[in-house]
Structures are given as C-alpha cells and as structure tokens.
Amino acid sequence: MRVVRLVLLGLLVYAVAVVFLFPAAPVVEKIKPQLQPMTLSGVSGRLFRGEVAAVVSTDDLLPLTLRDVTWRFAPTKLIKGTGVAVAFSGLGGGGTGDVLRTWGGDLAIDNLDVNIEARELEPFLPVPIASFKGSIVGEIAEVRMVNQQLTRLLGELHWNNAEIDTVVFGPDITIGLGTLSVNIEPEDGGAHQATISASGGDLVAEGMVNVQGNGDFNLNILLTPSSSTPPELVDHLKRTTRPESGGRYRWQEAGNLNRLM
C-alpha cells in the first residue's frame, strides 16, 4: 500500500507541475483543429494562467474578435472537465466569466458579465439596414451547449440609451428606445422565453418572444408611441401591426431563427 500511495503522490505532483509550469502555447498549437472556426494568436503564459492576444472567429455569420483574453485554471472543476476563469476585451468593452469544457466535449459558461457598445453589433446584421447607439450590459447566469447546440440560457441584457438609425421607415429616421431590457429564461425541451420591455424613449414596448429548441419562434410585443415618435414610424405601425386600444399597436411575428441567418 505504501508503494501505491507513493505512486499516486508522484502522479499528483506531476499533474500539478504540468498545470502550473507547462507553457500554454504548445498545447494550443496541438488543439488548433478542434478550435475551428476560432483562431488564436499571441498565446503566452502557462496552462494555469495565461493570455491570448487575439481570438478571432473565421465564421462569416459570427465575425467576432476578442482581445487580451486571459484565463486562470480552476482545479476544483477537474472532476467535470477543464474549467477556467476568463476575462476579455472587445466589442467596445469587455467581460468576465467562468468556462467549463466537460470531458464529453460540452460547454458550460457561468457568471458571464459583459459591457459592450451597441454599434459593435452592426456587423451581425444579415443586411446593413441600421446603425446602433448606446451601451449593452449583460448578466448571464448560465449558458449550456450540448453537442454544439444551445440547450440552456439564463440571464438578462440591458441596452441603455438605446437608439436605432434606420432607413426601413423612411430617410434618416432615428428611433430612441430609452432603456431596452431583455430577460431570458429556459423552459422544457430546450425552449426559451425572452421578456422584453422598453421605456424612456420614442416607443414604450412590452411583450415576449418564445423560441423552441428547433429555432421556431413566436413574437408578441405591444408598442405604444409617444409624442416624440417619428410620424413615419407611426405610419409604418398602422400598416404592419394590429391596432389596440389607447393608441397602441400589437406586433406579432412567427418563423424560424435558423432561416433568418
């Protein structure tokens, strides 16, 4: 038994030495094929604590670049997989969170806090029909991905001083939304419900979006124009939405998110 304990102790010491002392760059180089469509450059530091100068997505649907990404190894997560605490800058701001890649290859993100500029989201639009102003603060409690599919998302987003400049409703129309808040909660079967509200701007909004696991969605939002709402926008609401009492308009849509990408 003494020999067994010594062997186990030696293996433990070796594992600790690898985590704390082994450089991160050779490991990242080995796993690059598994990281696609993400590319990493400027890797430095050790496996326990290190930094990546830039993380770039080569996916046309997700043109994302994060800079100064740092990580700190989380030994307490070893039973479930490889866990790290990360911090990053990008999208006009940055964020922090805890990331776990399970031994089965699934991904879990907890305590993700982000603060970014809304204008940095413009490249994600399928067609360049609008520009954004304001800042977005996100507090995401949980993200779960199984077999590269999103199965659970819990958190909230607040778009402060929200403004949208768009040509959809007419030339040079700016829509002020004040503070736009989205609260996302998971439901059974991989479905999610997002509660949406906006106040303090040209439009008061309240409603929700239900998204099923296959991407099917139903949107139902009640919009109330204010005295500052551009008349072109009010005319558009009259043509495309259902009038309600009190000068309000109900916006309803259904479709599949995957077909919008």
C-alpha positions in Angstrom: 0.0 0.0 0.0 2.9 2.3 0.7 4.2 1.9 -2.8 0.7 2.6 -4.2 0.5 5.8 -2.2 3.9 6.9 -3.3 3.0 6.3 -7.0 -0.3 8.2 -6.6 1.6 11.0 -4.9 4.1 11.1 -7.7 1.4 11.2 -10.3 -0.3 14.1 -8.4 2.9 16.1 -8.2 3.5 15.5 -11.9 0.0 16.7 -12.8 0.3 19.8 -10.6 3.7 20.5 -12.1 2.3 20.2 -15.7 -0.7 22.5 -14.9 1.4 25.2 -13.1 4.7 25.1 -15.2 3.9 23.8 -18.7 3.8 26.6 -21.3 0.3 27.1 -22.9 1.5 27.8 -26.4 2.4 24.2 -27.4 -0.9 22.9 -26.0 -2.9 25.4 -28.0 -0.9 24.6 -31.1 -1.9 20.9 -30.7 -5.6 21.6 -30.3 -6.0 24.2 -33.1 -8.0 21.9 -35.3 -10.6 21.4 -32.5 -10.9 25.2 -32.0 -12.2 25.9 -35.5 -13.8 28.3 -36.6 -11.9 30.2 -33.9 -8.2 31.1 -34.3 -5.9 32.2 -31.5 -2.8 34.3 -31.8 -0.2 35.6 -29.4 -0.6 32.8 -26.8 1.6 33.3 -23.7 1.9 32.2 -20.1 1.3 28.8 -18.5 -1.5 26.3 -18.5 -2.5 27.6 -15.1 -2.6 31.2 -16.0 -2.1 32.7 -19.4 -3.1 35.2 -22.1 -4.2 35.2 -25.8 -3.6 38.5 -27.7 -6.5 37.9 -30.0 -9.3 35.4 -30.5 -10.9 35.7 -34.0 -13.9 33.9 -35.4 -13.5 32.9 -39.1 -17.2 32.1 -39.4 -18.9 34.5 -41.8 -22.0 34.5 -39.5 -20.1 35.4 -36.4 -17.3 38.0 -37.3 -16.1 38.2 -33.7 -12.8 39.4 -32.4 -11.8 39.4 -28.7 -8.5 40.8 -27.4 -6.4 40.4 -24.3 -8.1 37.2 -23.3 -6.8 35.9 -20.0 -7.5 32.7 -18.2 -6.9 31.2 -14.7 -7.2 27.5 -14.3 -9.9 26.2 -11.9 -8.6 22.9 -10.3 -12.0 22.4 -8.5 -13.6 21.8 -11.9 -11.4 18.8 -12.8 -14.0 16.2 -11.8 -16.3 17.6 -14.5 -13.8 18.8 -17.1 -11.4 21.6 -17.8 -12.5 24.9 -16.1 -11.1 28.4 -16.4 -12.0 31.9 -15.3 -11.7 34.2 -18.2 -11.5 37.9 -18.9 -11.5 39.6 -22.3 -11.8 42.9 -24.1 -13.6 43.6 -27.3 -16.8 44.9 -28.9 -16.0 48.3 -27.4 -15.9 46.9 -23.9 -15.2 43.5 -22.3 -16.3 40.9 -19.8 -15.5 38.1 -17.4 -16.9 34.6 -16.8 -16.3 31.0 -15.8 -16.0 28.5 -18.6 -16.1 24.7 -18.3 -15.5 22.2 -21.2 -16.7 18.9 -20.0 -14.8 15.7 -20.7 -17.6 14.8 -23.1 -16.9 18.0 -25.1 -19.9 20.0 -24.0 -19.6 23.6 -22.9 -20.9 25.4 -19.7 -20.5 29.1 -19.0 -21.5 30.7 -15.7 -21.4 34.2 -14.2 -20.8 35.9 -17.6 -20.8 39.7 -17.2 -20.3 41.8 -20.3 -20.4 45.6 -21.1 -20.2 46.4 -24.8 -21.0 49.2 -27.3 -24.2 48.6 -29.3 -22.6 49.8 -32.5 -20.2 46.8 -32.4 -23.2 44.5 -33.1 -23.9 46.1 -36.6 -21.7 43.5 -38.4 -24.0 40.7 -37.2 -27.0 42.1 -39.1 -27.8 40.0 -42.2 -28.2 43.2 -44.2 -26.7 46.6 -43.2 -30.1 48.4 -42.7 -29.5 50.0 -39.3 -26.9 51.5 -37.0 -27.0 51.4 -33.2 -26.1 53.7 -30.4 -25.8 53.1 -26.6 -24.2 50.5 -24.4 -25.3 47.0 -23.6 -24.8 45.4 -20.1 -25.3 41.7 -19.8 -25.5 39.5 -16.8 -25.7 35.9 -18.0 -26.0 33.4 -15.2 -25.9 30.2 -17.3 -25.1 29.0 -20.8 -25.2 25.3 -21.6 -24.2 23.8 -25.0 -24.6 20.1 -25.7 -23.3 18.6 -29.0 -22.7 22.2 -30.1 -26.4 23.1 -29.6 -27.6 25.7 -27.1 -29.8 23.9 -24.6 -30.0 26.4 -21.7 -29.6 30.2 -21.4 -30.5 32.2 -18.3 -29.7 35.9 -18.0 -30.6 39.4 -18.8 -29.5 42.2 -21.1 -30.0 46.0 -20.7 -29.4 48.3 -23.7 -29.0 51.7 -22.2 -29.6 55.0 -24.2 -30.7 52.8 -27.0 -31.0 54.4 -30.4 -31.6 52.8 -33.9 -30.9 54.8 -37.1 -32.6 53.0 -40.0 -33.9 53.6 -43.5 -36.6 51.0 -43.1 -39.2 53.6 -42.1 -38.0 56.4 -44.2 -34.9 58.5 -44.7 -32.8 59.5 -41.7 -35.2 58.1 -39.1 -33.8 57.7 -35.6 -35.8 55.7 -33.0 -35.0 56.2 -29.3 -35.9 53.3 -27.1 -34.5 54.7 -23.8 -33.6 51.5 -21.9 -34.4 48.2 -23.6 -34.3 45.2 -21.3 -34.4 41.5 -22.2 -34.8 38.8 -19.6 -34.2 35.3 -20.9 -35.4 32.1 -19.1 -35.2 28.5 -20.2 -38.2 26.2 -20.5 -38.7 22.5 -21.0 -37.4 20.8 -24.1 -34.7 23.3 -24.9 -37.2 26.2 -25.4 -36.6 29.7 -24.1 -38.8 32.7 -23.3 -37.5 36.3 -23.5 -39.4 39.0 -21.8 -38.9 42.4 -23.5 -39.5 45.9 -22.2 -38.5 49.4 -23.3 -39.2 52.7 -21.6 -38.0 56.3 -21.6 -37.8 56.7 -25.4 -40.0 57.2 -28.5 -41.7 53.9 -28.1 -42.8 52.0 -25.0 -42.6 48.3 -25.5 -43.7 45.2 -23.5 -44.0 41.6 -24.6 -42.2 38.4 -25.1 -40.6 36.1 -27.6 -40.8 32.3 -27.3 -38.1 30.2 -29.0 -38.3 26.5 -29.4 -35.3 24.2 -29.5 -35.6 23.8 -33.3 -35.5 27.6 -33.8 -39.2 28.2 -34.2 -40.2 31.5 -32.6 -43.3 33.5 -31.8 -43.0 37.2 -31.1 -45.8 39.2 -29.4 -45.0 42.8 -28.4 -47.2 45.7 -27.6 -45.9 49.1 -28.8 -47.1 52.5 -27.5 -45.8 55.6 -29.5 -45.1 58.8 -27.6 -45.4 62.4 -28.7 -41.8 62.2 -29.9 -42.3 59.2 -32.1 -41.4 60.0 -35.8 -44.6 60.2 -37.8 -43.1 57.8 -40.4 -42.7 55.2 -37.8 -46.3 55.6 -36.6 -47.5 55.3 -40.2 -45.5 52.1 -40.6 -47.0 50.7 -37.4 -50.5 51.4 -38.7 -49.7 49.4 -41.9 -47.9 46.4 -40.4 -49.3 45.8 -37.0 -52.7 45.4 -35.3 -54.2 48.5 -33.7 -55.1 48.2 -30.0 -57.0 50.5 -27.6 -55.2 53.5 -26.2 -53.2 54.2 -29.4 -51.2 51.1 -29.0 -50.1 48.6 -31.7 -49.5 44.8 -31.4 -46.5 43.4 -33.3 -46.7 39.7 -33.9 -44.3 37.5 -35.9 -43.6 33.8 -36.3 -40.8 32.0 -38.1 -37.6 30.1 -37.6 -34.4 31.7 -36.4 -32.2 29.4 -38.4 -33.8 30.6 -41.7 -33.0 34.2 -40.8 -29.3 33.6 -40.6 
